[in-house]
Every structure is written in C-alpha cells, then in structure tokens.
Amino acid sequence: MLNASKRSLVNHKIKLRATSRTLKKRPFIYTLLTLFFLTLFSLFIYYIPPAYQFQISNFKFQIIYVFFALLFCLLTSAGALVFRSFKHGILIALFVCLFLIFRLNDLTHPFFVFMLAALFVTLELFFSYRK
C-alpha cells in the first residue's frame, strides 16, 4: 500500500516540476530596459524644451522624433515585462505612439480611436492565432 502512494506522490512531484519549467518567467533584462528607458525618458522630458531643434551637418531635426523613439522603447520594454511577451509590448507601444501621432496631427475624432483599436485587436488576433 505504501509503495503505491509513494509512486503516486513521486509522479505528482514530477508533474509539478514539468509544469513549473514550462511557465514563462519574466526576464530580468526587461526590468533593466524598462528602468533604463524610464530614466532616459524622464530626463528627456525634464531637461529638453519641446521646441528644441538639433543640427547635424546641414540637417535640422525636431526633438519630437527622439521623443517618440524613447516612448516606443519604454512602452515596448514595459509591455514585454507586464505581459511576458515582446510581441504584446510592441503592439501596445505602436498603439500608443500612433494614437499620439493622430492627436498631434489634429485627428481627434472618436472614429479614429475606434479604427485604431479595431486594427490592433485584429493584429492581436492574427498574431495569437495558432494552428
């Protein structure tokens, strides 16, 4: 009688180990990246004025491009940390950045928000569908 119960206990422990290995753990690199980009983004917001333009050779660049790049990197790493999927982080970052670009270009009608949300829900369903 004890042998049967010991075997079932051992089998149960083996199953628990197998399931614990298959669980996705949050990579530490996403935490470091999120903290790094959060620090850069907050320093960028605090020290650089919105109308600032920098020049490289004959080219002048507006600072808004750097803002969106930092925001995208921050949201991608934070989304990947929270949802444990780099793909979800990219989708969240794209959604927020595109929404802000729409607002920047005075596309503020609620229809645009619904269309953008529908596009990203469709993309999420497309990427999450597995055969």
C-alpha positions, 0 to 999 in steps of 0.5 A, a space after each residue: 500500500 505504501 509503495 503505491 502512494 509513494 509512486 503516486 506522490 513521486 509522479 505528482 512531484 514530477 508533474 509539478 516540476 514539468 509544469 513549473 519549467 514550462 511557465 514563462 518567467 519574466 526576464 530580468 533584462 526587461 526590468 533593466 530596459 524598462 528602468 533604463 528607458 524610464 530614466 532616459 525618458 524622464 530626463 528627456 522630458 525634464 531637461 529638453 524644451 519641446 521646441 528644441 531643434 538639433 543640427 547635424 551637418 546641414 540637417 535640422 531635426 525636431 526633438 519630437 522624433 527622439 521623443 517618440 523613439 524613447 516612448 516606443 522603447 519604454 512602452 515596448 520594454 514595459 509591455 514585454 515585462 507586464 505581459 511576458 511577451 515582446 510581441 504584446 509590448 510592441 503592439 501596445 507601444 505602436 498603439 500608443 505612439 500612433 494614437 499620439 501621432 493622430 492627436 498631434 496631427 489634429 485627428 481627434 475624432 472618436 472614429 479614429 480611436 475606434 479604427 485604431 483599436 479595431 486594427 490592433 485587436 485584429 493584429 492581436 488576433 492574427 498574431 495569437 492565432 495558432 494552428 
